[in-house]
Every structure is written in C-alpha cells, then in structure tokens.
C-alpha cells in the first residue's frame, strides 16, 4: 500500500506541474515550493521549533489560538507554520503570529526526510486532518511527538473500511488526538486508537477572541447607516445566484454585503452583473462615495470578513452548495441567524448549530425566503435564534486549554 500511496503522490505532483502554466493556484503551489529546503534550513537553523501544519486558511484559524498560547508559554521555541494550499499561504504568509510561514513540500519520502532534517521540530501539530503518511512515519521513527488538534472523523472515511488497515496503522503512530466530538472518539477507539481526548474546536476560542476585540470596520458601518444588514461571507457562484434571487424581496428592509471567496476581476464582474439592477459599490472603489446611498457592498479584498459580521443582523455562509462550507463560527459568535447550503454534514459546528435551530440549511431561493420570514421577520423567533447561537458559542469555549503537547528532547 505504501508503494501505491507514493505513486499517487508522485502523480499528483506531476499533474500540478502539468497544469501550472494554465491555472493560477497551481502556479502558486509550484512556485511557492521552489528551493524551499535551503530557505527552511536558513530560517530554522539553531532554533527550537514547534511545527504547526494547516491545509488552508480555515485550519489556520483553528491553529492560531494555539500559536498564541505557545508564544506566551514556550518562549524558548519558535513556531513554524506550513500550508498545503495557496489559499492559506498567500493570505497568511506575512502574518506575524508565527515566526516562520512556508508551504509544505509534497509528501514524498525524500521530501519528508529533507524537511525534518532542515526543521528538526521538537513537536508537530496537524490541524483537523491532513494525513501525510511519509511525514507521519518519519516523525514516528525519529521519536518526534506529533498531534492532531480539532480533529473530526466520520464512519465513511477509509480508516474505518475493510481495506483501511495500512491507513489505520499510520494513524496509530500519532502521539495524541484532540477531537471535536464524542463520535470521533468512539470511531478512533473502534480501531484500537486510545490516545484520544475530546477537546472541542479551537476555532471557537479564536472567533470568541475576535468578537471581544470589537475592531471597527468604518466602511461597513457607514454603508449600513441604520438599515438591517445581511452579510454573505466566503460566497461562491451558487450562493450569489440565490442571494440575487431573494434580495429583491427583502431590499426594502435589508442591505447586502457580499465578501466572495474568489476576488479575481472575472468573478467580481459576475457578481456585479447579478446585481446590475441594484445600486452597488466595490470596497476597492469606496473612496469619495457616500456609502450609505448604496444597496449592495462587494468586498473585493481579504482580511475583513471576521470583523464585519458584528454589523450583521443575518449571515449567509458560502460553500455549502458545492465546494465545502466555510466558517460558520465567525458569524455565529455574534449571535445572529446563519444560513448556508445543504452540504454541511462534514462540519461539526454547522451540524450542531442546525440542531439547536441557530443555523438553517437551504436548497433553493424559495426555501430561503420561507425561512427568512419564519426566523428573521418574526421578532420572537429571531430573538430565540440569536440566543441559541450565543449559547452554543459560550458552551464550547475552552478547547485551547485542553490541548497539551510534549516536546522532544
């Protein structure tokens, strides 16, 4: 099985190389890993390193409270963050929370050896998932403790299938799993992995801290101008099409902020076309304009979304129609109803919010309109929904303090 895994990794890398001239993300993925080992060695030389790995931006938000904790408690150590995806690295490469930020080299046996030789981590932490078996195997062989934090497991994963024996053995090498829920603990124990603690999701701690900081976004405040506000965050085309269908029905009472996941010019033009009958303004073109006069505000920049939700009366979270649901907690922490598409079952916080009637999955624009009237326009339902959101957040704070890591000698 190891041969086939390594063959798959090789083919994956070859595919990225082949398409990189034609796709921006593939080009960034490849370019960011060029000459990476000398750069890693130069950065980490002589330092004691804790290595945190994240797939992308969402996992980094889960890991960031841990970095802040380590920086306060383990002052002799530097924190190296690696990303697999350009969506994470390109946004956070200059973030000063960590000491060093790099792409993770592709998981070949040679790369894993060169990476660990260059970094020499005292401990490694993988956020949520990212099961790179050559890295895991070599960490185990070198007696470097490695952990999974905010992990979540599902019955249909290959670890729990009849053919998953090799994968289970690799998983069992981990020093400890800090999982989000009881079901994940039970699944791991069913394959004889006992080094498990239910800690919850560290991202709750992260969003709660952001909410408490109360950072203002003056442009959104000016745009809202006393109106009710729907903020749609990390949206994709299917989300935006539904928003365009429902907005005429609520535009007498609500204004709309859209912060799309993709902010390239082509996608921004697509959104502008959808809302061509509304008075629309881009964040990049806001200077000199009276924002209070506009109905739709398109945020064609990054880094503002988790601060903007404080102005929202309702939120729609993108990705639930086809690509994978984005961060619902960033909105829920402000105690507002949350809507998203139907594909949310792999996101534990979304499942729990839906169960509490704090969040509402929708399949169509008509369904969203109906729910809107039921849970937003009705003051008693709206107030109860807001309470449900706040209670969920308050009950789930504290995951960061439950995570304990050992340091290799």
C-alpha positions in Angstrom: 0.0 0.0 0.0 2.9 2.4 0.7 4.1 1.9 -2.9 0.6 2.9 -4.3 0.4 5.9 -1.9 3.8 7.2 -3.0 2.8 6.6 -6.7 -0.4 8.7 -6.1 1.7 11.5 -4.5 4.1 11.4 -7.5 1.2 11.6 -10.0 -0.4 14.4 -8.0 2.8 16.4 -8.2 3.2 15.7 -11.9 -0.4 16.9 -12.5 0.2 20.1 -10.7 3.4 20.7 -12.7 1.5 20.0 -15.9 -1.4 22.4 -15.3 0.6 25.1 -13.6 1.1 27.3 -16.7 -2.6 27.5 -17.1 -4.0 27.8 -13.5 -3.0 30.5 -11.0 -3.4 28.3 -7.9 -1.3 25.5 -9.4 1.3 28.1 -10.4 1.4 29.5 -6.9 1.5 26.0 -5.4 4.6 25.1 -7.5 6.4 28.4 -7.3 6.0 28.6 -3.5 7.8 25.3 -3.1 10.8 26.2 -5.3 14.1 26.0 -3.4 12.2 25.5 -0.2 14.6 23.3 1.6 17.5 25.8 1.8 15.0 28.5 2.9 13.7 26.3 5.6 17.2 25.4 6.8 18.2 29.1 6.9 15.1 30.1 8.8 15.2 27.3 11.4 18.9 26.9 11.9 19.8 27.0 15.5 16.2 27.4 16.6 14.0 25.2 18.7 10.9 24.6 16.6 7.3 23.7 17.1 5.8 22.9 13.7 2.1 23.6 13.1 0.6 22.4 9.7 -2.7 23.6 8.2 -4.3 22.6 5.0 -5.6 26.1 4.3 -7.0 29.3 5.8 -9.8 27.7 7.9 -7.4 25.3 9.6 -5.1 28.2 10.3 -7.9 30.0 12.2 -8.2 26.9 14.3 -4.5 26.7 14.9 -3.9 30.4 15.6 -5.0 30.3 19.3 -2.5 27.5 19.9 0.3 29.6 18.4 -0.6 32.5 20.7 -0.6 30.1 23.6 2.8 28.7 22.7 4.3 32.1 22.2 3.3 33.0 25.7 4.2 29.7 27.4 7.1 28.3 25.4 9.2 31.4 24.9 12.3 29.4 24.0 10.6 28.0 21.0 9.9 29.4 17.5 6.7 28.4 15.7 6.8 27.3 12.1 3.5 27.2 10.2 3.2 25.3 6.9 0.3 25.3 4.5 -0.7 22.9 1.8 -2.9 25.3 -0.2 -2.1 28.6 -1.8 -5.5 29.8 -0.4 -3.9 29.7 3.1 -0.3 30.5 2.4 -0.8 33.5 0.1 -3.2 35.2 2.7 -1.1 34.4 5.8 2.5 34.4 4.6 3.2 37.7 6.2 1.2 37.1 9.4 3.5 37.8 12.4 1.7 35.5 14.8 4.0 32.7 13.7 7.8 33.1 13.4 8.0 31.3 10.0 5.5 30.6 7.4 6.1 28.2 4.4 4.4 25.8 2.0 4.6 22.1 3.0 6.7 20.2 0.5 4.9 17.4 -1.3 4.7 14.3 0.9 7.3 12.1 -0.8 9.8 10.0 1.3 12.7 12.2 0.1 10.9 15.5 0.9 9.8 14.3 4.3 13.4 13.5 5.2 14.8 16.8 3.8 12.1 18.8 5.6 12.7 17.2 9.0 16.5 17.4 8.5 16.1 21.2 7.8 13.5 22.0 10.5 14.3 19.5 13.3 11.0 20.1 15.1 10.6 19.4 18.8 6.9 18.6 18.2 4.5 18.7 15.3 0.8 19.6 15.3 -1.6 18.9 12.4 -4.9 20.9 12.5 -8.1 19.0 11.9 -6.8 16.5 9.3 -4.0 16.4 6.7 -2.8 12.8 6.9 0.5 12.9 5.1 1.8 9.4 5.7 5.5 9.9 4.9 5.8 12.8 7.3 3.9 10.8 9.9 6.0 7.8 9.5 9.3 9.7 9.8 8.1 11.7 12.8 7.3 8.4 14.5 10.7 6.8 13.5 12.5 9.9 14.9 10.6 9.9 18.1 9.2 13.4 17.5 5.8 13.7 19.1 3.0 14.7 16.7 -0.6 15.6 17.4 -3.9 16.2 15.7 -5.9 19.1 17.0 -9.6 19.9 16.4 -9.8 16.6 14.6 -13.0 15.1 13.4 -13.7 11.6 12.0 -16.6 10.1 10.1 -17.7 6.5 9.6 -17.3 6.6 5.8 -13.6 7.5 6.0 -11.1 4.9 4.7 -9.7 4.4 8.2 -12.9 2.6 9.1 -13.3 0.4 6.0 -12.3 -3.2 5.5 -9.4 -2.0 3.2 -8.1 0.6 5.6 -5.6 -1.5 7.6 -2.5 0.3 6.3 -4.0 3.7 6.9 -5.1 2.7 10.4 -1.5 1.7 11.3 -0.2 5.0 10.1 -2.9 6.8 12.1 -2.0 4.9 15.2 1.5 6.4 15.1 0.2 9.8 16.3 1.1 10.8 19.8 -2.4 12.0 20.6 -5.7 13.1 19.0 -7.6 16.1 20.3 -11.0 15.6 18.7 -14.1 17.7 18.4 -16.8 15.3 19.5 -17.7 12.0 21.1 -18.4 10.3 17.8 -14.8 10.9 16.7 -13.5 9.5 19.9 -15.7 6.4 19.5 -14.5 5.8 15.9 -10.9 6.0 16.9 -11.4 3.7 19.8 -13.1 1.2 17.5 -9.8 0.8 15.6 -7.8 0.5 18.8 -6.6 4.1 19.0 -6.9 5.0 22.6 -4.7 8.2 22.8 -7.8 10.4 22.4 -9.2 13.5 24.2 -12.4 15.3 23.4 -11.3 18.9 23.4 -13.8 20.6 21.1 -13.0 23.0 18.3 -10.2 25.5 19.0 -11.8 27.8 16.4 -14.5 28.7 18.9 -11.8 30.2 21.1 -10.4 32.1 18.1 -13.7 33.6 16.9 -14.7 34.5 20.5 -11.4 36.4 20.9 -12.0 38.3 17.7 -15.5 39.2 18.8 -14.2 40.5 22.1 -11.6 42.7 20.4 -14.5 44.7 18.8 -12.5 46.0 15.9 -14.5 48.5 13.8 -14.8 48.4 10.0 -15.9 52.0 9.3 -16.8 51.4 5.7 -19.4 48.8 6.6 -20.7 50.9 9.4 -21.2 53.8 7.0 -22.8 51.5 4.4 -25.3 50.1 7.0 -26.5 53.5 8.0 -29.2 52.2 10.4 -30.6 49.6 8.0 -30.7 45.9 8.7 -27.8 44.1 7.1 -27.3 40.7 5.6 -23.6 39.7 5.3 -22.8 36.9 2.9 -19.3 35.6 3.6 -17.0 33.4 1.5 -19.6 33.0 -1.2 -19.3 31.1 -4.4 -21.4 31.4 -7.6 -24.3 29.2 -6.4 -24.6 31.3 -3.2 -24.5 34.5 -5.1 -27.2 33.4 -7.5 -29.6 32.6 -4.6 -28.8 35.9 -3.0 -29.6 37.7 -6.2 -33.0 35.9 -6.3 -34.0 36.7 -2.7 -32.6 40.2 -2.4 -35.4 42.0 -4.3 -37.9 40.6 -1.8 -36.0 41.9 1.2 -34.3 45.0 -0.1 -36.8 47.4 1.3 -35.6 46.4 4.8 -32.1 45.0 4.3 -28.9 46.0 2.7 -26.4 43.3 1.5 -22.7 42.9 1.9 -21.0 40.2 -0.2 -17.5 39.0 0.6 -16.8 36.4 -2.1 -14.3 33.6 -1.6 -12.7 34.5 -5.0 -11.9 38.2 -5.6 -10.4 38.0 -9.1 -11.7 40.5 -11.6 -13.7 38.0 -13.6 -15.7 36.8 -10.5 -16.3 40.4 -9.3 -17.7 41.2 -12.7 -20.0 38.2 -12.4 -21.4 39.4 -9.1 -21.8 43.0 -10.4 -23.9 41.5 -13.3 -26.1 39.6 -11.0 -26.9 42.8 -9.1 -26.9 45.1 -12.0 -30.4 46.4 -11.1 -29.2 47.5 -7.7 -27.0 50.3 -6.6 -23.8 48.5 -6.0 -20.3 49.6 -4.8 -17.0 47.8 -4.6 -14.8 48.1 -1.5 -11.8 49.0 -3.7 -13.8 51.9 -5.2 -15.4 53.3 -2.0 -13.2 56.4 -1.6 -15.1 59.6 -2.2 -18.5 57.9 -2.2 -21.4 58.2 0.2 -21.7 54.5 1.1 -25.0 55.0 2.9 -26.7 55.5 -0.5 -25.8 52.0 -1.8 -27.8 48.8 -1.5 -25.1 46.2 -2.2 -21.5 46.4 -1.0 -19.0 43.9 -2.6 -15.8 43.3 -0.5 -13.2 42.7 -3.2 -10.3 42.5 -0.6 -9.4 40.0 2.1 -9.0 40.0 5.8 -12.1 41.9 6.8 -14.8 39.3 7.0 -14.5 38.0 10.6 -14.6 41.7 11.8 -17.6 42.6 9.6 -20.1 40.1 11.0 -20.5 42.3 14.1 -22.6 44.6 11.9 -24.8 41.8 10.5 -28.4 41.1 11.5 -28.3 37.9 9.5 -25.4 35.9 7.8 -25.2 33.6 4.8 -22.1 31.4 4.7 -20.8 30.3 1.3 -19.6 27.0 0.1 -22.5 24.8 1.2 -23.8 24.2 -2.3 -20.8 22.5 -3.9 -17.3 23.3 -2.7 -17.4 22.8 1.1 -18.9 25.0 3.8 -16.8 27.9 5.1 -16.5 29.3 8.6 -19.9 29.5 10.2 -18.5 30.3 13.7 -17.2 33.7 12.6 -20.8 34.8 12.2 -22.4 32.7 15.0 -20.2 34.2 17.7 -22.1 37.5 17.2 -25.4 35.8 18.0 -27.1 36.1 14.6 -29.1 33.6 12.5 -26.9 31.8 9.9 -27.9 30.4 6.6 -26.0 28.1 4.2 -26.3 25.5 1.5 -27.3 21.8 2.1 -23.8 20.2 2.1 -22.8 20.8 5.7 -22.8 17.3 7.3 -18.9 17.1 7.5 -18.8 20.3 9.5 -19.5 19.5 13.1 -20.1 23.1 14.2 -22.7 23.5 11.4 -24.4 20.3 12.3 -24.7 21.4 16.0 -25.9 24.9 15.1 -28.6 23.4 12.9 -29.7 21.0 15.7 -30.1 24.0 18.0 -32.1 26.0 15.5 -29.3 28.6 15.4 -28.4 27.9 11.7 -30.6 26.9 8.7 -29.6 24.9 5.6 -31.4 25.9 2.4 -31.6 24.2 -1.0 -33.3 26.9 -3.0 -34.0 30.6 -3.0 -37.7 29.8 -2.3 -36.7 27.8 0.8 -34.5 30.6 2.0 -37.3 33.2 1.6 -39.7 31.0 3.6 -37.1 30.5 6.4 -36.3 34.2 6.3 -40.0 35.1 7.0 -40.1 32.4 9.8 -36.9 33.1 11.6 -35.9 36.7 10.7 -39.1 38.7 10.2 -40.7 37.2 13.3 -39.1 39.0 16.2 -39.7 36.2 18.8 -38.2 33.6 16.5 -35.3 35.9 15.6 -34.5 36.6 19.3 -34.6 32.9 20.2 -32.3 32.1 17.2 -29.8 34.7 18.4 -29.9 33.3 21.9 -29.3 29.8 20.6 -26.2 31.0 18.7 -24.7 32.8 21.7 -25.4 29.8 24.0 -23.6 27.4 21.6 -20.5 29.6 21.5 -20.3 30.1 25.2 -20.7 26.3 25.9 -17.9 25.5 23.5 -15.2 27.9 24.6 -12.0 26.4 26.2 -10.7 23.9 23.7 -7.2 25.6 23.5 -6.6 25.0 27.2 -7.3 21.3 26.8 -4.6 20.8 24.2 -1.3 19.7 25.8 1.8 18.9 23.8 5.1 17.3 24.8 8.4 18.5 23.5 11.0 16.1 22.2 14.4 16.3 24.0 
